[in-house]
Amino acid sequence: MNPLTDEEIEYAEKLLLPEGDSFNDERRDVLRNLSSLNVQACPGSGKTTVLLAKLLILANRIPFEDKRGICVLTHTNVAIDEIKERLANKTGVLFRYPNFFGTFQSFVDKFLAIPACIHYFKCRPDRVDGELYDKKSDWIYSQISWDNPLKLKNWLYGSANRNQNGLTTKEKNNNARTLFRSIKVDYVNKKLLPEINSNRTLLTLSSKNENAREKCKEIIALKNEIIIEGVLGYDEAYLLSLKYLADYKGILKTAFQKRFSYVFVDEMQDTDIHQNEIIDTLFDSIDVVVQKIGDKNQAIYGKVKAESLWNPDSLPINDSKRFHNSIAEKVKSICIEENNQLTGNNSNDLVIAPIIIVFDDPKQVLAKYGELIVQYGLHEMEVRKGKKNVFKAIGWRKDHDGGQLSISSYWDEYVIEVKSKKAEFENLNEYLVFDETLSKQGFRFFKDRVFSIFLKSLSITENKVEKNEVKKNYSKTTLISHMKNLDDNIYDNFQIKISEWLLSCIQGQSVEKRIGDYIKKLILSIFTMSNESKLDQFLNSENNSSGSQPGIEKHEPANNFRYEYSQGKFIDIKVGTIHSAKGETHTATLYLETYYRKKHEGDRLIDFLKGSYNTKLADKTEHIESLKMAYVGMTRPSHFLCVAMHQSRIAEHEDELEKSGWKIEKI
């Protein structure tokens, strides 16, 4: 493909950048490069904007001469939504075949995991859902008898409770259940792992011990039973995909390389080993351009990984548009590799020296932070060019059983955030908890809710659909097909009823009983009835999920600490985890020291805070993990960085910290 021209880059600048702004030489080098490479982009560098600019330019060149497309892989749907929003009218071109824009999970599900299920198990999963998979795994565990010829339950108990004394019978049983739920099947190497990517093997089919081989075989069969029932866990989707890829590597590589010319991977540092393996295997070709964009110094999603999956050695974006150089100077040594190239924006805005709040009582820290925000006038200034000021306090560990420092130590009212994507509930009423968006969502939204209730009812009453001699739960597609095959009027009448219920619901009327009665009537007339009392309980029970909505991610609760700086005047300080702050920009950020693996963070970070990059310490696993988290947290603020540390970890270091540019505030 021909290189990108200055005219094309200027076109993208006009659409994506504020008036008068332009891409500097580093960013233009990244834009012009149409070969496989890594991009090492610092926090706040605007790397997403650079990626969007390249996509915008490529969109104007579609269709390509070879008729191939673009694949963009992200870690969240939020990133995909941002692409759609910011590229506006160009998404019509970019989101059509042969292009693919989506999360790693959606890519793997669509192209590998679902085809693998069809190939190996002769069934198509109804749902890829980690929570539901675990729930079904727990049920299967409950069905394992103590009289099992292989003593499978005894083995699970022994393995789960080894070297643990003083546990109750209930605790031991919970540990065994948790172990069974967490076991992952490595289909490629034919063994069982305690978690995906683990180096430890629980059981293997190649064992010399016959009993161990049979145990392994039975657990694999039990795990496969869940998949045959129509539910695939997120990890299981990847494990099956790796098996499919191993068995049909040549065919799959050829197919994918014929479809895609360009592959862009966003936030590459958060990519797991199995995700990276799939990308490298599918697109290992000089005919496909693979560009990986991220920051090796950050580790944000899921488990923090000390091992490095990706060492960028190509094009850098070293200047941050987020924070001033006074902050850049402090964080350049708080990362897994000394980062002397990092620079800030050197604007003429308010410059505040980073502060370490030294405390004895952690309960006083948030109020002190609020006091400093007011002292520097941040609560009254429009320092973010028309954007609302954001003040946040973030930490790594939410809670700690041993009484060591955690976010909860700083504020008694902090409630651990719950982030869930619930697809299934305990009763009909919980499916029908609606908010003000109902009228905007319309018929399809409501219809999906009603079908979820119907499908759950069929599962409770043990109604299955049989295909290729395999019985599985009904899906929405197979349920509609069954109703139409019996009589088109049945489905048409059901559609009419759904419309009536929706109208009643919008008018504020209760529809729960009408829906439950109608579904039970349909089951009695066109299906078989089992577990009627259990069905009645599902259809008639009261809510107990506090208004959660299926398929909607909830972040609860607000966790706003209110600091009163004058009578009746407050500023809100959001308290949360470092993970919750991913991608955010704050006016001011307070980094809360917490406890991790037998040490407080201050013990590991103190040398790095003084600007002394200790190579030996930076090679240790716990230090690598702490440095990554601290770097993520401390690069959030645009104007004011604070770090809270206990006085015992600051003692004897104050002079060096002040010489390196930190201001010390004791409380």
N, C-alpha and C positions, 0 to 999 in steps of 0.2 A: 504494500500500500504506500502511496505517496506520503511524504512527511506533512505534518500539520503546518499550515501557513500562518504568517503573522496576522493576516486578515481573519482567519478562522478563530485564532486566539482572542483577537480584539472583539469579535462577535460574541464569544462566550463571556468575556469580561463585562460587556455592556448588560448582559442578561443576568449575571450572577453576582457581580460586585457592586458596592455602593458607588455612586457617581463620583468619578475622578480617580477611583482606585484602579490598580492594574496588577497583574502578576509579576513578581520579581524574577530574576534570572533563574534561581533555583526551581521555582514553580514552572517556569517556561521550559526548563530542561526536562522536567517530569512530563509535562504535557506533550512535548515533541517526541518523546521516546515511544516508539511503537514496537519495541522488542521485549522479550521476557526480562523482568527485572524485579528487584525489591525496592520499595520506597520507605526509608526510615524517616518518619514524620514526628516531630516533637508535639507535646500537648498544645492545643490551641493554634496549631499551624494552619488550620483551614484545609486539611487534607481531603475532607469530604467535598469541599468546593472544587478542589483541583480535579478529583475524580468526576464530579458532575460536569465540569467543563470539558473533560475528555469525552465523556459519554454524549454530551450535547453536540460536539463537533462530529463524532462518529455517526450520530443519528442522522445528520445531514448528508452523510455519504451512503446511507442505506438505500437500496440493497447493494451489498458488496459484489464485486465481480464474480466471486466464487459462490455466491448465494448463501454463504455461511453467516452465523450470527454472533451475538455477544452474550456471555454468561457473567452475571454479577452475583457474587455470594456474600452474604452478610451474616451476622449472628442474631439479629433481631428484626422483627417486622417494622420496628420504628425506623430503622435505617432505610428500608424499602419505601415506607410512607414518605420519608423525607425526599427520596429521589423522585417519587411521583409528584410531590407538591412543588418542588423547586424546578423541575424540568417542564412542568405545565403541559403545554400542547404537544411536546415531543414524546410524552409517554405512550401515545397511541402507536408510534412507530417502534419504540424500544420494548414495549411489553407484548409485542406480537411475535409469533413464530417467524424465524427460528431462534429468537432471543429467549433468554431465561433470566428473570430477576427474582431472587428469593433468598430465604435463609438456607444454611447448610442442611438443616433438617428437612425442609420441604424439597430440596434438590434430591437428597438421598431417598426420601420416601417415594417420590414420583418416579425416578429413573432407575433405582436399584432395589430398594427394600420391598416395595409392592410387587414388582416383577419377580423377585426372589421368592416371595411367599407363594405366588401363583405357580412358579416352577417347582419348588421343593415340596410344598404342602397342598397343592391343587386347590388353593382358596385365596380369595382376595380379602385382606383385613378390612373390617368395618371401620376401624379407628386406630390411629397411632396415638397412644395416650399412656404416658408413664404412670400416672396415678391409678388409672383403671387396671393397667397390667399388674401393678403391685397389689391391688385389692384382690384380683383373681388369683394371684400367687399365694396370698394369705389364705384364701379359701382352700386351695389345693393342699397347702400345708396342713390345714385342719383335718383333711380327709386321710392323711397318712396314718396308718394304724401302728400302734406299738407292737402288734403281732406281725408286722411286715417281715417277710422271710430274710431280707437283707439287713434287718435292724437299721433301717434308714433313719428313723426318728432318733434312735440312740446316737447314731453318728452325728446328726445335726446338733443334738444337745451337747455332746462331748466337744465337738469342734467350736461351737459358739461360746461355751462357758469354760474353756480351758484356762487354767491359771487365774480364775476368778473365784474368790472365796466369799462366804457369807451372803450369797444371793438367795432370795426366796424362790420357791417353785415357780411362781408367776413370772418373776424376772428371768429365770432360766428359760422358760417357755417363750417369752418375748424375744430373748436373744436368739433362740433357735429359729423362730419364725422370721426374724429380721435377716438372719444368715441365709435362709432359703430364698427369701425375697430378693436379696442382693446378688445371689449367684448368677453369673453370666456365662453363657455357653459360647466358647470359642469354637465356632464351627469349622474353621480352617485347620486348627491344630488338634481338634477333637478332645478338648479338655474343659474343665470348669474353673472359672476364676472368681475370686471374691468380689471383684469389680472390674469394669472395663479397663483395659490397658494395664492391668496388674501384672507384675512379674512373678507373682506367687500362684502356684497351681494347687487347687484343692483336690481334684481327682482327674484322672486321664484315662481314656480308652486304651492307651498303650501300656498301662500299668502291668507289671508282672503278676500282681496279685489279682486273682480272678474275682474275689469279692469286691475289691475296689473298682474293677472294671464294670461289674454289674451295677454297683451303686451309681457310678457315673452314667451308665446307659439309662438307668431308670430316672435319674434327675433330668437328663436331657429330654426324655420322653414326657415327663411331667411339665417341663417348661414349654415344650412344643405344643402340648395340649392347649395352652392359653392362646397360642398363635392360631391354631386350628379353629378355636372358638371365635376368632375374628378380632382379637386384640393384640396389637404389637406395641411393645414398649419402645421408648426412644433409643435406649442403648441396644436393644434387640434389633432395631431397624439397621443400625450401623453394623452389628455383628453379622447379620444375614447378608448385608450388602458386601462386606468383605469376603464372605464365602462365595457369593455370586461373581464378584470381581476376580477372585482367584481361579474359579472354574472356567470363566469365559472372558479372561483378560483381553485376548486378541480381538475378539468380536466387539466387545464393548469399547475398547480404545478406538477402534476404527470408526464405530458409529458416532462417538462423541466428537472425534476430530473432524468428521465430515460435517457435523452440525455447527461447531463453534470455531470462530477465528480468534476470538479474544476472550480471556477469562480474567476477571478482576476479583480479587479477594480482599475484602475490607476488614480492618481490625485483625490483621493476621496474627498478632501476638496472642490472641485469645483462642486460636485454633487448637483443638485437641489433636493428639497423636493420630487417632483413627481418621479424623477429618482430613488431616494433612496427607495421610497415606492414600486416601481415595483421590484427592486432587492430583497428587504427584503421579499416581498410577494412570489415571484416565487421560491426563493431558501431558504426558511425557513425550513430547514431539516438537521438532523444530517448526512444524507447520502450525502450531497453536501458540499464541502469545499469552503468557501467564504473568500477570503483574500482581504482586502481593504488597499490600499497603498497610502499614501499622507502625508500632513503636515497641521496640524490643525491651524497653525499660518499664513497660506497663503490663500488668497481669490482672484482669478485672473479673472475668466471668468464671463462675463455678469454683472448682478447686484451683488454688494458686499453684502453679507448676514451677518448681525450681529449675527443672531441666529446660534447656532451650530447644524449641522446635525449629526456630527460624532465626538465623543470624544475618540481618541485612548487610550487604556489602556493596550496595549500589548507590542510588541517588538519594541525597538527603534533603530534608526541609528542616532547617535548624532554627529558624526564628519564629517565636510565638507571637501571635497577634492578641493573645488573651491577656498576658500579664507583663508588667513592667520589668525592666532589667534587674531591679533590686530583688525581685522574687526569683528570677532566673539564676542570679548569682548564688542563691542559697540552695536551690534544688539541683543544680548541675552535678553536685557531688553525692546526692542522695539517690543513686540509681545503680543498677547492676554493673554498669561500666561508666567510668568517669566521662562526663559529657561536657567537655570544655567548649564545644561548638555552640551549645545552647545559648540563645540570646533572647531578650525580651523586646517589647515594642518601643521602649525609650520615648514614650509620649510625654507631653508636657503636663499631663494630668497630675492629680494629687499623688505624691509619692510618700508612702509610709514604710518605714523600716519594719521588716518582719519581727514579730515579738514571740518570745517564749514565756508563757504564763507558768510560773513556778508555784506549786500548791502543796499544802499538807492535807487539807480536806478537799476531796474532789467535788463535793457538793457546792463549793463556792466558785467553781471555774466558769460556768455558763454566765453567771451574773457579772463576773469580771470581764468576760468577753463582750457582753452587752455594753458595759461601761466604756470599754475602749472604742467600740463602734461609735458611740455617741461623742466621746472625747475628740475623735477625729472628724466628726461631722458627717460621717458616711450615711447616716439615717436621713439626712436632709438634702443631700446632694444628688443631682442627676449625673452620676459618674459613668453610666453605661449607655450614653447616647440615646436617651429616651426609653431604655428598657428598665423594667422594675428592678429595684435593688433586691438582691438575694443574700441573706446571711445564713450560713449553715455551719453546724458542728458535726463532724463525722469521725467515726472510729472503726476499727477492724472487727473486734470481737463484741458481739451483742451482749452476752451474759457470760458469767463464769461461776461454776458451782463452788470453786474453792475460795471464793471471796476476793480473788485478785481483781485488778482493774479491768473493767469492761465499760461499754457505753452506759449500762445501767448504773454504774458506780457514780456517775456524774449527775444523774437526775433520777430521783425515785419514781417519777411519773412516766419515765420512758417505757414504752410497750414495744416489745419486739415486733418488727414489721412482718406481716404475712404476705407472701407473694405466691399466689396460686392461680392455676388455670383450671378451674373445676369444670368438668364436662358431664358429671353425673351426680345426682342428688338422692337423698333418702326418701323423699316423698313428692307427690304431685305439686303441693303448694310451693315448695322451694323452686320448682321449675318456673312457676308463674309469679315470681317476685319481679315486678317491673319498676322502672324509673321513668323520668320524664322523657326519655328518648324513645319510648315505645311508639308514639304516634309518628315519629320521624323514621323509625326503622321499617314500619309497615308490615304488609301481609307476610312476606317471606320470612322475616324475623320471627313473627308470632307462629307461623306454620312450622318452622323448625323446632320451636319449643314444644308444640303439641306432638309432633312426631317423636321427639325424644321421650316424652311421657309414654306414648304408645309402644315404642320399642322396649323401654324399660319394663312395661307391663307384660309384654310378650316374653321377655327374658325371665321374669318372676314366675310366670305360668308355664315355663319350660316348653314354649313353642319354638321349634327350630325349622330352618329351611335346609333341605338336603340337596347337595350338588356333588356329583362324582362320588357318591356313596359316603360323603362326609357331611355330618350335621353341624350347623353353626347358627349363631344368632342372626335374626333378621337385621338387615340394614334398611335404610330408608328406601333405597332403590328396589330391593327384593320385596319389601312390604307393599310398595305401590304396585309392583308387577303382579303380586299375588292377588291384591284387591281387584285389579283390572281383569285378571284372568277369570276370576269368579263371576264378576258382573261389573261392567263399566259404571253402572248406577251407584254401586257401593262407594267407589272412589269419588265420583262426582258429588254425591250427597255429603261425603266427609269434607270435601273442599268447601261446600256451601256452609256447613256447620262451623268450620274454622273461621270463615268470614263473619258469621253471625257472632261468634264468641269474641272476635277481635273488636267489632263494633261495640258490643256490650262492655268490654273491658275499657275501651277509650271513654265510654260514657260513665265510667266509674262503678259499673255493676260487677258483682262477684260471679265468676264463671267456673270456679274450681269444681264444684259439685256436678255441674252440667257436663263438663269435659270428662270427669271420672266416670259418671254414669254411662255416657255414650261409649267410651272405650271399653268398659266392662261388657256392655251389651254386644259390641262387635266381637269381642273375644268369645263370648258365649255362642254367638251365631255362626261365625266363620272360622273359629279356631277351636282348640280344646282347652278345658279349664283344669289347671292343677294349682295347688297352693292358694286356694281362693281367699283364705283368711289373711295370708301374707299380702296378696294383691289388695285386699280391702284396706289393710294397714297403710300400704304405700299410697293408695288413692285418697285416703281420708285423714292422714296424720297432719299435725300442725307443723309450721315452719320451725326449724331450729338452726338455720344457717345465717341468720342476721342479714338476710337480703342479698346474699351472694348470687351472682348470675352465671349460668353456665357459659364457658368459653370466654368470660371476661376476666382479665387480670385485675386483681385487687391489691392495692398497696395500703394496708391498714396498720396503725391509725395515723393521724396527721403528725403527731409528735412535735408540736410547736411549743417551744419554750418562750414564754412571754416575759420580756424584760421591761419593767416600768422605769423609765428614765425621768419622768416628771409626773405629777399627779394626773392620772387618767390618760397618760400618753405611753404607748408601748411600741416596742419593735419585736417582731417575730423572728425567732431563731429556729430554723428547722434542724432537728436532731436525727441523724440516721447513720447508715453504714457507708463505708467507702464505695462498696458495690452500687449502692443506690445513687451515688453521685456521678456515676460513669457518664462521660460526655457533657456534664454540666459545666456552666461557668457561674461562679458566685462573685458577688461584690467583695465579700470577706469569707474566709474559710478558717475554722478552728479545727486543727487536727488533734484528736483526743488519744493520748497514749493508752494502750490496752496491753493485756497479758497474752502471750502466745508461746507455747512450748517451753515452759519452765522459766521464761524470762519476760520482763516487761520490755516493750519496744525501745524505750530509752536506753536500756543497757546495750542494745545492739546498734542503735543509731547515733549515739553520742559523738563518736569520732567523725562520722560522715556529716553531722550537723555543723561541726567545727570546720568543715571544708577540707578535712584530711581524708582523702580517699585511700582506704586500707585494702589493698589488693588481696591479702591473705583472708581477711574477714569476709570480703565479698565473694569468696569461693565457697563459703559454708552455706548449706541448704537453708537454715533458718534465717541467716542474714540476707540471702538472696530474696526470700519470700518477704521479709520485712521491708527491704529496700523497695521492692516492686510496689507494695501496698502504700508505703509512705510517699513514693514518687507520684502515684496516681492521686492520692489525697491532697498533697501539697501543691499540685499544679492546677487546682480548680479555681483559685481566686484571681480576679482581675486587678484588685487594688490592695488587699490587705490579707496577709498570711499570719496566723497565730498557731502556735503549737503548745499544748498543755502537757507538762511533765512534772512528776513528783520531785520534791526538793532533794530527796536522797540520790536521785540520778543526775542532778545538776551540780551538786556540791563538788567543789574543786575544779569545775570546768567553766565557771562563769566568766572568768577573764578571757579565756580563749574564745568562747562563744561571742562575747562582745567585740573582741578584736576582729572576728570574722564577719561582723555586721548584724548580729542578732541583738535586739534590745531585750533586757530581762525585766519582767514585771512580777514581783512577788506578792502573794496574797496570804 
